[in-house]
């Protein structure tokens, strides 16, 4: 069983953020982020959990409880019910979604690199 601090750290790491950058993104100090991760802040505010979710692409419910889909992408994939579509069309649809998701990820990474160059 993971702690909320471990889940925040996982989300932060997956998003390529360190405590100072995550702190700036959600409007708290890097010390506040470190306290959340270490567990010295046992229960981050709901507002901060939602801000962390927005900044990392992870689900607030998963960050808080460890239950449900981890990421917004996982949640979107779970909500698609393709059971009524024939197998060949289903495979084509999934391939198109994966391609779109990869393209979006690459565009996001490219924008992040541009931001780093400017800053």
Secondary structure, 3 states (H helix, E strand, C coil): CCCHHHHHHHHHHHCCCCHHHHHHHHCCCHHHHHHHHHCCCCCCCHHHHHHHHHHHCECHHHHHHCCCCCEHHHHHHHHCCCCCCCHHHHHHHHHHHHHHHHHHHHHHHHHHHHHHHHC
